Amino acid sequence: MLFSQVSAVAEHEGGVFEACIDPSWSIAGRPNGGYLLAILGRAAGAVVPQPHVLTASAVYLRPPGFGAATVRTEVLRAGRSASQVRATMVQDGKSCVEALFTVGTVGRDVVPFWDRATPLPAIAGREECVRAPRVNPTGVPVPINGEVDLRLDPAVLGFARGNPSGAGELRGWLALPGDEPFDPVALLYAVDALPPGTFEIATSGWVPTLELTCYVRGLPAPGPVRVLQRARLVAEDRFDELCTVWDSAGRLVAQATQLAGVRFG
Amino acid sequence: MLFSQVSAVAEHEGGVFEACIDPSWSIAGRPNGGYLLAILGRAAGAVVPQPHVLTASAVYLRPPGFGAATVRTEVLRAGRSASQVRATMVQDGKSCVEALFTVGTVGRDVVPFWDRATPLPAIAGREECVRAPRVNPTGVPVPINGEVDLRLDPAVLGFARGNPSGAGELRGWLALPGDEPFDPVALLYAVDALPPGTFEIATSGWVPTLELTCYVRGLPAPGPVRVLQRARLVAEDRFDELCTVWDSAGRLVAQATQLAGVRFG
């Protein structure tokens, strides 16, 4: 199914939406966190006049199950050039994910006024990259890799051989099912699509995201995006990482940061 | 007044708090955004058992006026090791700032497991730095600089002479009134205490924060903190910047990112 379909929401009363969490968009039985944020982003974008999600900040409370979920929205401020919306995913009466959004207008082919953002790194050509498998090397099912086309640079695949490089960085190419173009809401998924950068530090179990913030900085050109996931500080069983996404024309289109839990070994 | 006093909240019914926005903690007639986030953080920390704000993500809806404001909290999840709370600052029936918090436990003297975070830059000694004045070079009143002791590295003061260096970076030392030690909530102020990094790119007017996210990574040792504010991408009248804070022992204690609006000239 297309990403626009699995992330769709249907309003059933003012500001309250129904969504269906697709079991294929999951890792080890849990829905991908960026996918859940995208569902919230669809609802947030539907209740205000501006066309594009510009910022999204989420806290992850508990993983929802697959199937029906409700998204409650509240317009915090309806402005002329930008509006702010809160959206909450609820299942069985419990909040699972809550996020704050700024919705505004983002340009295409944006030429930066000034740029000291993370530069586009050398990423191996898409054909030289290795497609992420539906079952990871330790036997964990990753159904989402049967949906999206995620290809990792061979230089960052030490973890797949049980031999992390120590660089704390993953990079690769990401395409949506059917090569559907990325829109701003799809970028909310893209910034959480790669495995955590900590995979290239040491082996760990499940890495639960505590907080994820994404800034959309441009409308992506059609085609696959390039993604860089870079860990920064690992301490007290938590780490933060920066994620940067470039479109097929090499323009920076999203920047994100997340704090997640991690236990090595 | 001490920061703990101007950021204090008093519960007047379950989960609803009264705060007083101090007119001295302002720039050009508007309260500092990090100060407002700290007030929300005090309330968030008061409704759950964990001791420290760990993450905070805010959207800024409209600047509140000075004086009384109400903070409404909702516990989104009460967990064993961490809890999540939403807090909203309301004045005259209108929401002004809303934020999502993770509250947990942060250690002192944390030794990182792995560290590729922004390294502590060379910052001139505190005595060589220049105290930020109560009236800025263009005549704008900055009363907050009469409260805190903010000293900027002379190497980043081109903007104060009308001659920005172009580096997009500010750095300096920050101390609270009475040298009160920084706690995690005070770090929410620290990550918004410096002028924006764009001051060292070109002259601009008011720089309204759209979204601010802060991760607290350690309990600060007593004494002034060092702060680095670094702009990344300026495009479409918006920019993002990264802020990093180190305690007096040189340990990284907070990392933040914000997206803000800017108009040069």
Boltz contact constraints between the chains, C-beta under 6 A:
constraints:
  - contact:
      token1: [A, 55]
      token2: [B, 210]
      max_distance: 6.0
  - contact:
      token1: [A, 55]
      token2: [B, 211]
      max_distance: 6.0
  - contact:
      token1: [A, 55]
      token2: [B, 259]
      max_distance: 6.0
  - contact:
      token1: [A, 57]
      token2: [B, 57]
      max_distance: 6.0
  - contact:
      token1: [A, 57]
      token2: [B, 213]
      max_distance: 6.0
  - contact:
      token1: [A, 59]
      token2: [B, 84]
      max_distance: 6.0
  - contact:
      token1: [A, 59]
      token2: [B, 100]
      max_distance: 6.0
  - contact:
      token1: [A, 61]
      token2: [B, 76]
      max_distance: 6.0
  - contact:
      token1: [A, 61]
      token2: [B, 77]
      max_distance: 6.0
  - contact:
      token1: [A, 61]
      token2: [B, 84]
      max_distance: 6.0
  - contact:
      token1: [A, 76]
      token2: [B, 61]
      max_distance: 6.0
  - contact:
      token1: [A, 76]
      token2: [B, 95]
      max_distance: 6.0
  - contact:
      token1: [A, 76]
      token2: [B, 98]
      max_distance: 6.0
  - contact:
      token1: [A, 77]
      token2: [B, 61]
      max_distance: 6.0
  - contact:
      token1: [A, 84]
      token2: [B, 59]
      max_distance: 6.0
  - contact:
      token1: [A, 84]
      token2: [B, 61]
      max_distance: 6.0
  - contact:
      token1: [A, 95]
      token2: [B, 76]
      max_distance: 6.0
  - contact:
      token1: [A, 98]
      token2: [B, 76]
      max_distance: 6.0
  - contact:
      token1: [A, 100]
      token2: [B, 59]
      max_distance: 6.0
  - contact:
      token1: [A, 102]
      token2: [B, 210]
      max_distance: 6.0
  - contact:
      token1: [A, 107]
      token2: [B, 236]
      max_distance: 6.0
  - contact:
      token1: [A, 110]
      token2: [B, 235]
      max_distance: 6.0
  - contact:
      token1: [A, 110]
      token2: [B, 236]
      max_distance: 6.0
  - contact:
      token1: [A, 112]
      token2: [B, 233]
      max_distance: 6.0
  - contact:
      token1: [A, 112]
      token2: [B, 235]
      max_distance: 6.0
  - contact:
      token1: [A, 113]
      token2: [B, 234]
      max_distance: 6.0
  - contact:
      token1: [A, 113]
      token2: [B, 235]
      max_distance: 6.0
  - contact:
      token1: [A, 114]
      token2: [B, 201]
      max_distance: 6.0
  - contact:
      token1: [A, 114]
      token2: [B, 234]
      max_distance: 6.0
  - contact:
      token1: [A, 115]
      token2: [B, 233]
      max_distance: 6.0
  - contact:
      token1: [A, 116]
      token2: [B, 168]
      max_distance: 6.0
  - contact:
      token1: [A, 116]
      token2: [B, 232]
      max_distance: 6.0
  - contact:
      token1: [A, 117]
      token2: [B, 232]
      max_distance: 6.0
  - contact:
      token1: [A, 117]
      token2: [B, 233]
      max_distance: 6.0
  - contact:
      token1: [A, 168]
      token2: [B, 116]
      max_distance: 6.0
  - contact:
      token1: [A, 201]
      token2: [B, 114]
      max_distance: 6.0
  - contact:
      token1: [A, 210]
      token2: [B, 55]
      max_distance: 6.0
  - contact:
      token1: [A, 210]
      token2: [B, 102]
      max_distance: 6.0
  - contact:
      token1: [A, 211]
      token2: [B, 55]
      max_distance: 6.0
  - contact:
      token1: [A, 213]
      token2: [B, 57]
      max_distance: 6.0
  - contact:
      token1: [A, 213]
      token2: [B, 213]
      max_distance: 6.0
  - contact:
      token1: [A, 215]
      token2: [B, 240]
      max_distance: 6.0
  - contact:
      token1: [A, 215]
      token2: [B, 259]
      max_distance: 6.0
  - contact:
      token1: [A, 232]
      token2: [B, 116]
      max_distance: 6.0
  - contact:
      token1: [A, 232]
      token2: [B, 117]
      max_distance: 6.0
  - contact:
      token1: [A, 233]
      token2: [B, 112]
      max_distance: 6.0
  - contact:
      token1: [A, 233]
      token2: [B, 115]
      max_distance: 6.0
  - contact:
      token1: [A, 233]
      token2: [B, 117]
      max_distance: 6.0
  - contact:
      token1: [A, 234]
      token2: [B, 113]
      max_distance: 6.0
  - contact:
      token1: [A, 234]
      token2: [B, 114]
      max_distance: 6.0
  - contact:
      token1: [A, 235]
      token2: [B, 110]
      max_distance: 6.0
  - contact:
      token1: [A, 235]
      token2: [B, 112]
      max_distance: 6.0
  - contact:
      token1: [A, 235]
      token2: [B, 113]
      max_distance: 6.0
  - contact:
      token1: [A, 236]
      token2: [B, 107]
      max_distance: 6.0
  - contact:
      token1: [A, 236]
      token2: [B, 110]
      max_distance: 6.0
  - contact:
      token1: [A, 240]
      token2: [B, 215]
      max_distance: 6.0
  - contact:
      token1: [A, 257]
      token2: [B, 257]
      max_distance: 6.0
  - contact:
      token1: [A, 259]
      token2: [B, 55]
      max_distance: 6.0
  - contact:
      token1: [A, 259]
      token2: [B, 215]
      max_distance: 6.0
